[in-house]
Amino acid sequence: METTLKSEITCPECGHKKVEDMPTNACQFFYECVNCKKVLKPKKGDCCVYCSYGTVPCPPIQQNKSSC
């Protein structure tokens, strides 16, 4: 299965959506919304902001690893 490297993040504060490239070598713990400037952090139990707010989980999760 091919790993998807783009995910659309939706800000829970203002609803702004943006497609971003996911890093393949590290988790992304923080993400600043370009619209409202809110800094997003992973929800409890998620390893990164892509797993919490993205349309596609991060590459390690896609590859069936336990976390980033």
C-alpha positions, 0 to 999 in steps of 0.5 A: 500500500502506498503512503499518502503524504498530503492531508487536509487539516481542519482547524477546530477553532475557526473551521479553516482547511488547508492541505499540508505535506506531512513529514515522513521522519518525525511527528508534528506535535504543533500546527498553527492555523494560518487563518486564526493563528490558534496553535493545534496540539494532538488530541489525547491518544493521538500521536500528532496533529495529522491524526487528530485534525487531518483527513489522512493519518500520519505516514507511520500510522498508515504503515501500521506502526504504533506511533511516529 
